[in-house]
């Protein structure tokens, strides 16, 4: 699923010194998804491990 699908209405701006995990978690809560898998697919194109940079390289 592409990053900017029709389901992605808005992306949050990172706070100063915020980690990728933190902004991913806030984005998940903002979108209100019941499953982390859905947020991960929208943000990273994978169902798991999107915020763990080494796992996606």
C-alpha positions in Angstrom: 0.0 0.0 0.0 1.5 3.4 -0.9 2.4 5.9 1.7 -0.1 8.5 0.4 -3.2 6.4 -0.2 -6.7 7.8 0.0 -6.9 6.6 3.6 -4.1 8.8 4.7 -5.7 12.1 5.6 -3.0 13.8 7.5 0.5 13.2 8.8 1.6 14.6 12.1 4.7 16.8 12.5 7.5 15.4 14.6 8.1 17.1 18.0 11.6 18.2 18.8 13.8 15.2 19.6 11.0 12.8 18.9 11.9 9.2 18.0 10.5 7.5 15.0 8.7 5.0 17.3 7.1 7.9 19.2 5.8 9.7 16.1 4.6 6.3 14.6 2.7 5.6 17.9 1.1 9.1 17.9 0.2 8.7 14.3 -1.5 5.4 15.0 -3.5 7.0 17.9 -4.4 10.0 15.7 -5.8 7.8 12.9 -7.6 5.7 15.4 -6.7 2.3 13.9 -7.5 -0.7 16.1 -4.6 -2.7 14.7 -1.0 -1.5 14.5 -0.7 -3.5 11.3 -2.9 -1.0 9.4 -0.9 2.0 10.5 2.4 0.2 9.7 1.2 -0.7 6.2 0.2 2.9 5.6 3.4 4.4 6.9 6.0 1.9 5.8 4.4 -0.5 3.3 5.0 -3.4 5.6 2.7 -5.0 8.3 5.5 -5.2 10.9 8.8 -3.7 11.9 8.4 -0.4 10.0 9.9 1.8 12.7 12.9 -0.5 13.3 15.1 1.0 10.6 17.6 -1.8 10.3 14.8 -4.3 9.8 13.5 -2.4 6.7 16.8 -1.7 5.0 
